[in-house]
């Protein structure tokens, strides 16, 4: 179990490093076309920092509002509050604020910028279908996301990739409409080597959003495996989360408030339809690993 956790952490940091390198490469490619050298990298970093500050400060409010979550009191949901409080004590962090999402599909997510400003939201369907040990397994998984600062990791990766997408699209549109002539337009006799460099930069700008999305999805999948393992350690009862995942897999309802922007936060990918098989392309572009793989890994713990 500990080796699996360490491996997941190493892979996550590697993927985060690749995201930063991709941003730097896009900035450098823009600098090549503008003939300004490292200036393009500076633009890329500035955009990423601004996006990150906004997401860090207001991201949790946007996520909760988009899910139509409603904060509930201990009097309204005593079992849920009792489970959250008990696991927060076990984890050694302040008790997160507790929310309920009006959805029939069983699911849950955590959000917030740090353990002192964290939230756990569960759907009405999850509360109606899970017994106590299954609910503890789900809350343990979400508590692990809070402990591991996954919300912060997600914010960092999402904003870096967001900067990649914004800069690539903006610069490509400007090139298309002739807004930038840059160094390429000023020097038509730069030779074959320079032409190759510019061609590589253009290909990078075109493919960068796709590479960025793949990195972001891979980070999300690794964090889910890690939260499963650590959540099981927190509750000391892996069968609870296994049973919860089986119920989520077999649930007859699909999420109504699912969207691509917040899909990676949920316990299970909210855009999946009940009974859907996981194909090869979905494994590549999904925000979550296949639920069967998660169950198998938990059984091997």
C-alpha positions in Angstrom: 0.0 0.0 0.0 2.7 2.5 1.0 4.6 1.7 -2.2 1.5 2.4 -4.3 1.0 5.7 -2.5 4.6 6.7 -3.1 4.4 5.7 -6.8 1.2 7.8 -7.3 2.9 10.8 -5.7 6.0 10.5 -7.9 3.8 10.2 -11.1 1.7 13.2 -10.0 4.8 15.5 -9.5 6.2 14.3 -12.8 3.0 15.2 -14.6 2.9 18.6 -12.9 6.5 19.2 -14.1 5.5 18.3 -17.6 2.6 20.8 -17.4 5.0 23.6 -16.5 7.5 22.6 -19.2 4.6 22.7 -21.7 3.7 26.2 -20.7 7.4 27.3 -21.0 7.6 25.7 -24.5 4.5 27.6 -25.6 5.9 30.8 -24.2 9.2 30.2 -26.0 7.3 29.4 -29.3 5.4 32.7 -29.1 8.7 34.5 -28.4 10.2 32.9 -31.5 7.4 34.2 -33.7 7.4 37.6 -32.2 11.2 37.8 -32.3 11.3 38.8 -28.6 13.2 35.9 -27.2 12.2 35.1 -23.5 9.4 37.8 -23.6 6.9 35.2 -24.7 7.7 33.0 -21.7 7.2 36.0 -19.4 3.7 36.5 -20.9 2.9 32.8 -20.4 3.9 32.9 -16.7 2.0 36.1 -16.0 -1.2 34.7 -17.5 -0.8 31.5 -15.4 -0.2 33.4 -12.2 -3.3 35.6 -12.7 -5.5 32.6 -13.4 -4.2 30.8 -10.4 -4.8 33.7 -8.1 -8.4 33.9 -9.2 -9.0 30.2 -8.9 -7.3 30.0 -5.5 -9.4 32.7 -4.0 -12.8 32.0 -5.6 -12.7 28.5 -7.0 -14.6 26.8 -4.3 -17.5 29.2 -4.5 -17.8 28.6 -8.2 -17.7 24.9 -7.9 -20.3 24.7 -5.2 -22.6 27.1 -7.1 -22.3 25.1 -10.3 -23.2 21.9 -8.5 -26.3 23.7 -6.9 -25.0 22.5 -3.5 -26.7 23.6 -0.3 -25.0 23.8 3.1 -26.7 21.6 5.7 -26.6 21.7 9.5 -26.0 18.9 11.9 -29.7 18.9 12.7 -30.6 18.4 9.1 -28.1 15.6 8.4 -26.8 14.2 11.7 -25.3 11.0 10.2 -23.4 12.9 7.5 -22.0 15.5 10.0 -21.1 12.7 12.5 -19.1 10.8 9.8 -17.4 14.0 8.6 -16.5 15.1 12.1 -15.1 11.7 13.1 -12.9 11.4 10.1 -11.7 15.0 10.4 -10.6 14.2 13.9 -8.8 11.1 12.7 -7.1 13.0 10.0 -6.1 15.8 12.3 -7.7 18.7 10.3 -10.6 21.1 11.0 -14.0 19.8 10.2 -14.9 20.8 6.6 -18.2 22.5 5.9 -20.8 20.1 4.7 -23.0 20.4 1.6 -25.7 18.3 -0.1 -26.2 18.3 -3.9 -29.8 17.7 -5.2 -28.9 14.8 -7.5 -30.2 11.2 -7.5 -26.9 9.8 -8.7 -24.6 8.8 -5.8 -21.4 10.9 -5.9 -19.4 13.3 -3.9 -16.5 15.9 -4.1 -14.3 18.0 -1.9 -13.2 21.6 -2.7 -11.5 24.5 -1.0 -8.0 26.0 -1.0 -6.6 24.2 2.1 -7.8 22.1 5.1 -8.8 25.3 7.0 -11.1 26.4 4.1 -12.4 23.1 2.9 -15.8 21.7 1.9 -17.3 18.2 1.4 -20.4 17.9 -0.8 -22.4 14.7 -1.3 -25.4 14.0 -3.5 -28.8 13.2 -2.1 -28.6 9.9 -4.0 -25.4 9.0 -2.1 -27.0 9.6 1.3 -30.0 7.5 0.3 -28.1 4.5 -1.0 -25.0 4.2 1.3 -24.9 2.6 4.7 -22.6 4.0 7.4 -19.4 2.1 6.5 -19.9 2.9 2.8 -20.5 6.6 3.6 -17.3 6.5 5.7 -15.4 5.1 2.8 -16.6 7.9 0.5 -15.9 10.6 3.1 -12.5 9.1 3.8 -11.7 9.4 0.1 -12.7 13.0 0.0 -10.9 13.8 3.3 -7.7 12.4 1.7 -8.1 14.9 -1.2 -8.2 17.6 1.4 -5.2 16.2 3.3 -3.1 15.8 0.2 -3.9 19.4 -1.0 -5.4 17.8 -4.2 -7.6 20.9 -4.6 -4.5 23.0 -4.7 -2.7 20.6 -7.1 -5.8 20.6 -9.3 -5.8 24.4 -9.2 -2.2 24.7 -10.2 -2.4 22.2 -13.0 -5.8 23.5 -14.3 -4.5 27.1 -14.4 -1.2 26.2 -16.0 -3.0 24.2 -18.7 -5.6 27.0 -18.9 -2.8 29.5 -19.7 -1.5 27.1 -22.4 -4.9 26.9 -24.0 -5.6 30.6 -23.8 -2.2 31.7 -25.2 -2.2 29.1 -27.9 -5.7 30.0 -29.1 -5.1 33.7 -28.9 -1.8 33.6 -30.8 -3.1 31.2 -33.5 -6.1 33.4 -34.1 -3.8 36.5 -34.3 -1.7 34.6 -36.8 -4.7 33.6 -38.8 -6.0 37.1 -39.1 -2.6 38.6 -39.7 -2.4 40.4 -36.3 1.2 39.3 -35.8 3.8 39.4 -38.5 6.6 39.1 -35.9 10.1 38.1 -36.8 8.9 35.6 -39.4 7.2 38.4 -41.4 10.2 40.7 -41.1 12.8 38.3 -42.2 11.9 36.2 -45.1 15.5 35.1 -45.8 16.3 33.4 -42.6 17.2 30.1 -44.2 16.0 26.6 -43.9 17.0 26.1 -40.3 15.0 29.1 -39.1 12.0 28.0 -41.2 12.2 24.6 -39.5 12.3 26.2 -36.0 9.3 28.3 -36.8 7.4 25.3 -38.2 8.1 23.4 -35.0 6.9 26.3 -32.9 3.7 26.5 -34.9 3.0 22.8 -34.6 3.6 23.1 -30.8 1.1 25.9 -30.6 -1.5 23.9 -32.4 -1.0 20.7 -30.4 -0.3 22.3 -27.0 -4.0 22.3 -25.9 -4.3 18.6 -26.6 -1.1 17.8 -24.8 -2.2 19.9 -21.9 -5.6 18.2 -21.6 -3.9 14.8 -21.5 -1.5 15.9 -18.8 -4.4 17.4 -16.7 -6.5 14.2 -17.1 -3.5 12.0 -16.1 -2.9 14.1 -13.0 -6.5 13.7 -12.0 -6.5 9.9 -12.5 -3.3 9.5 -10.3 -4.8 11.6 -7.6 -7.9 9.4 -7.5 -5.9 6.2 -7.0 -4.0 7.9 -4.2 -7.1 9.2 -2.5 -8.6 5.7 -2.7 -5.6 4.2 -1.0 -5.2 6.9 1.7 -9.0 7.0 2.3 -8.9 3.2 3.0 -6.0 3.8 5.4 -7.9 6.6 7.2 -11.0 4.4 7.8 -9.0 1.2 8.2 -11.7 -0.6 6.3 -11.1 -0.9 2.5 -14.3 -2.9 2.0 -16.4 0.1 2.9 -15.1 2.1 -0.1 -15.1 -1.0 -2.3 -18.8 -1.5 -1.6 -19.5 2.2 -2.2 -17.8 2.2 -5.5 -19.7 -0.9 -6.6 -23.0 0.9 -5.7 -21.9 3.9 -7.6 -21.0 1.8 -10.6 -24.4 0.0 -10.6 -26.5 3.1 -9.9 -29.3 3.6 -12.4 -29.1 7.4 -12.5 -26.8 9.8 -14.4 -25.7 13.2 -13.1 -27.7 16.2 -14.3 -25.3 18.9 -13.2 -22.2 17.3 -14.7 -19.8 19.6 -16.6 -16.3 19.3 -17.9 -14.9 22.1 -15.8 -15.6 20.4 -12.5 -15.7 16.7 -13.5 -12.3 15.9 -12.1 -13.4 16.9 -8.6 -16.1 14.2 -8.2 -15.6 10.8 -6.7 -16.6 9.2 -10.0 -16.7 10.9 -13.4 -20.2 12.5 -13.4 -20.6 12.5 -17.2 -20.7 8.7 -17.4 -24.1 7.0 -18.1 -25.1 4.0 -16.0 -23.9 0.7 -17.5 -21.5 2.3 -20.0 -18.4 0.3 -20.8 -15.0 2.0 -20.6 -13.4 2.1 -24.0 -9.8 2.8 -25.0 -10.4 6.5 -25.9 -12.3 7.1 -22.7 -9.4 5.6 -20.7 -7.2 8.2 -22.4 -9.5 11.3 -22.1 -11.4 10.4 -18.9 -10.9 12.5 -15.7 -11.1 9.2 -13.6 -9.6 5.8 -13.9 -12.1 3.0 -14.7 -14.0 2.2 -11.5 -13.2 -1.6 -12.0 -9.5 -0.8 -11.8 -10.0 1.2 -8.6 -12.0 -1.6 -7.0 -9.3 -4.1 -8.0 -6.5 -2.0 -6.5 -8.4 -1.7 -3.2 -9.0 -5.4 -3.0 -5.2 -5.9 -3.4 -4.4 -3.7 -0.5 
